[in-house]
Every structure is written in structure tokens, then in C-alpha cells.
């Protein structure tokens, strides 16, 4: 078939495909110029920053740019070699360089990410770099007895190359022992991966609550007469039109220890004055406030799907002998799945990356992964922030892929 | 055919329905159906016919009155316990199920075993000649095929009563006519009772045992198709069913059911008095175009003839339509057969027309 098609020609003997392409070329060019501004915008403001973020998570030259001599020594000596006099000589010359370029703090910070408490060793040694005397090994050990620790030398060897997976190691709550083997960090230091899991769990809980709350509202919206439905729709959309900060603050007013709800409960004698319920600055606060903010994102796709399900389907099912529950389960629910899928995906992705609400009402245990990203950004640890953000991105992409496998992305219906 | 009140299979007794508490959509409906009857509810949109069907199916509740099915009142019975098959206007085939699953659904909810279900599904599909389509999805089929499946689904659980809500409305003319005969044949071979709602009078006349003509929330006439066409009881029915010429006038003389009507221009015509009672009453005389005669030997002796001026002749193949001016009415139509020796009429020509008094019905003025 395709052979025949490729040999088709126009009346004057030109191949048909070529003729078609040239006939459409102009239209295609014009269409391309129309989308060009948006394409550039997306490229500059989205694709490039994301690429940069991905790169920063595995590229950090804070240390490597200041240590030419050590880099050479690491190249000459295989991994695991104990630092000898030549190594310390190289270290001394690099520290002298750092003193001149004022890079000791940066370099020390880079090593400090991997082995904590080491930054001051670098700044201290660099401050007196011009007074260091051979034999360097002893001089350094006099300065700080930890200078021959294999962990520090391993860390320096790793950091001597700008390309590194150190930040992912940290993000997965792992560290390298003296032999360079990966191991879990101490129980009480495992913060990142645990928070990562908790973020996904919390986002799931928020999504589930949103679905349960939004389903009846969306159904009501879809079945009410237009005038009433519009009024209800305004109520649903009201959160959209209110400042995020205002909404969050009103939740604080309502939920805090001396807040409206607690005071009413105390006044009614349901709880005692000492037993005021902690509803904010913890996980509960995060969940309540985020459900409120994300609810419209669940209602709208559900509504758009439910609105076009004709009432005759449920009527047909009822006339065929199905109870109202069977009708709901087997006829109505399956037809709302594109809306459920879209709503769940939308709310979940938004929830997983949410930052402002947990920061305001989350307290200690209501923080999400994004808050950790923000924490490292304020500390100018861009590589760590980038590694954490990449983890978040990958997590969402995996879920997106799962969704496509299970339900099919083509079934998504956002409205 | 028409059952008495007691042995009626379906009966509406003084049923009224209001949606807003201010206006009645259905006004005092009384209707009895015999078992095995094919009854069509015919009427313009908003006449209350669909509301009646929905009340029977259980999707609307009657505001007043009682609906009985097989002798038992069903006002309080939920739709899924009524055991009534229903065919919807837009087919309402479940889009996420195959044809087989659609048909299986009513059997599954009745807790029927797999082998029994399969046998019934096969039988129902064969009945509508769709046996090879069990694994298709509704979206992969044409409108006519979907309609057959919808029919099979409404019949697969052997309901005694099947309701059809304008089931052929979305099909093209040829397919619609074909499906009319199939539905009729299914009705006859299965012995089911059918209540059929349509606004298409041709459909109503072709298929039904009896037709209930609805207007303004009331049954205007309930009669077999022939009677409905030949002997409309009021002006609405006369105007709604088929084509009709209407001549306004006053009763000049009345004797039993024979009446003489004086038209507005003073001419007199013969008519049958249907719902006029006394001399001097205003009336609207309705005559079918095909019952109007212009050859003296076809007009009964002694009856009145009136003057008609031909305005236009329309050639329609099997018949000819003559539009004429009769008693000041420019829209008077006469149909006559197109035969080889038919008299040639030309526009502008004056002829005398008349009819059998039985064909001219003096009705109420609307």
C-alpha cells in the first residue's frame, strides 16, 4: 500500500507527497511563527531553568575550582589511598590559593555538606596558610587531629570533581563510611527521605479528602437548574478569588488554640479550657487549609464530566432493575472516571509541591518537602535544593506515568 | 381490545402532575390499557405525553391520582422494582460497556446465572438481528444498530410492559420506517404491551392499536388509527393528524348528525355534526384534501356544491395537489389521482366542488 502511495504523482508528474508538503509549507510556517513567542517564553522561563536545576543537583564546583594540586594528587593516587606527605603538601598549596581568592569558606562548606563540622577546619587552616611549614602532615595534625580522617579525604576526593552524586546521597539519608561504602545515617538524622514519603502520604490524604468532598458537590452542580448551579459555582470558586494569604489567615483565626472553634467548644462545655484542641501549626492544620485551597481543582474537572452524563443513563439502569446503589457503582461512577482522574492528578501534583500553606500553618510536623527545598535555598545550598526538587519532579513524573498506564492520559478531562 | 376498568393491564386514574405547584402539566388523565396492546401517546412537545410515560416508568411521581400496573397501584414502587422495559430517545446504551455487557446488566442485577444470561442475551440479539455485535462498544455502531441494541436490552429480561420514548427520533427517514415495522413485529410475536411516545403522527398511525392524542395536558382523543384519521372528535385532532382543510361557518340547519353550514361568504355546505349542537353555533368544518371531489358524478346527489378557483397545481407524482380559493380561503387543498385520463385543471379555472357529508366534520371553533 505505502509503496503505491509514495509513487503517486500530481498531474504534472511531481510526487504527490512533495506537492502536498510544498502546498502546506506556507501554512505551516505561518502557524509556527504564531506559536514562536510562546515557544520561546516556555523555553526561557521553564525548560532552561529546569535544565539548570537538574544540572545543579549533580554539578558543584565550590570545592573543585580551588584545589588544582589536590585534584592532581587524587588523580595519581587510587581511591582509598591514605593521605601521605605529598597529599598534605598539595592541600597546603591549595589552601594558600584559597586564602588569596577568599574561597576557603565556600570550599569548606562543600565538604561540610558531606562531613559535618569540617567547614571551620578549612577556614582556620586557610587563614594561616602562608605560615604552614613542612612536614605538612604533622603541621596539619597539630592544627586539627581530624585532618587525616579517611571520611574527610573521601569527601575531598569526591568534591574535587564538580560532577557529583553527593547531594542525592544526602537526600536519600545515606552517607559514606570510612571505606567509602554507602550506609544509612543515624536514625535521628534521617530527615529527607522520611519527609519525602510523608509528603506523598499527606498529598494522598489531602487528595482523598478533596475527592470525597468534591464528588457530591460536583454532582449537585451538574444536576441543579442553571440559576442555582451558578450560585453554587460561585461559592465553589470563591476560594479562587480570595488571596491565599487571607484564606490561610482566616484558618488561623478559626483554628488556633484561642481561636473561634476552640472558644465555641469551650463555651459549650464540650471541651475544658485546658483541653483546647491543637488544630493548627501541625499536620491537621496543613490538611485542613490545603483541602480548602485545592477543593476547586477537584470540583471543576468532576463537574465538567458529570454535566455531560445524560440523566437517561441512570434512568435506563433503574428501569433495567438496578437499585440506586448499583446504578451509581456500575453506571454513574465509571463514567466519571476521566473527571476523577483529572481531579486527583491535578490536586495531588499541586499538593505534593505546595509550599506556602504548610509554611504558614504546618508547624513542625506539617511541613512538606517543598519547605525543605526552600530551606536549602535560603542557605544558598543550591545543589541540595536542586537535588530535592529533582526528587519531587521525578516522583510526580512516576505517578503521571502510572496514571497513564492504569487509566490512560487520553482519558484525562480537565473541563 | 379496550379492557374495562377492572381487568386493565395498565390504568391511569385521575392522574394529575404539576412541577411547580402552579400549572398542571397533566390534567386529570384517565387511561386503560389492555394486555398486549400497542398504545401510542401522540402530541406536540409540552403536551404532557412524556411526563405520563415518566410517571409510568417511575421517574416522576404523580401529584394526584393512581397508576396501576397489573391491578396493583405502583405510585410508591421505585422504578427498579416495576419490571418495565424502557427504550430511550438517545438509546442510553452504557458507553463503558460492550453490547453484551449492556444486555447482561439487567440480568445480572436480577441475580441470574451466567449460562442463563448468555442464552438470553443471544436470543435477544438474534431477535434484532444483531447476534454478531456482542463485543462491540456502542460508540462503534451506527444509530440504527444502537437503536436495535437498546430495543434488545429493554426486552432481554422479558418485561411484560415496554415503554418507548421517541425511540426512532434520531434516525433517518428510511431507517425509521424500517424500524417501525420491526418494532411492530416484535410486539406481535412477543405479545408484550407497549406504550409508545412520539410526536410523529405517521409513526403513530402505522404502529398502534390505539392512539391517544395529547394536547395541553389532556387526551384529546383516544381511538384506533383509522378512526382518528377518519373521524377526529375535535379541531385539534383534525388539525394535528394528517392534512385538513378548514372552513369556518355557522350552523344553518341541524338534524341529528346532519348539518348544513353557512360559510362566511353565504355559500352553504353539507357536514356531519360532531361536537356542535344547535342552530346558529359557530363551527369549523374539516375536510380531508383527498375526499374533496370536483366531478359531478362523484358528489352524492342532492348535496351542496360550492365554487372554487384553482390557484396552483402541484405535481407530486402519484397525485396532484390543487390549491384553490374556496369561500375566501386561499389555502384550500384538493388531492386527486394522477391517471392517464384525468381531467386537466389549470390555474384560474373555476370549478364546483363537493363531498360526501360524512367526510366533512363540523367541529368546535378553536
Interface residues (C-beta under 8 A of the other chain):
Chain A: X310 X312 X313 X315 X316 X317 X318 X319 X320 X321 X322 X323 X324 X326 X327 X330 X331 X334 X335
Chain B: X57 X58 X59 X78 X79 X80 X81 X82 X83 X84 X85 X86 X88 X89 X90 X92 X93 X94 X95 X96 X105 X106 X109 X110 X153 X154 X157 X163
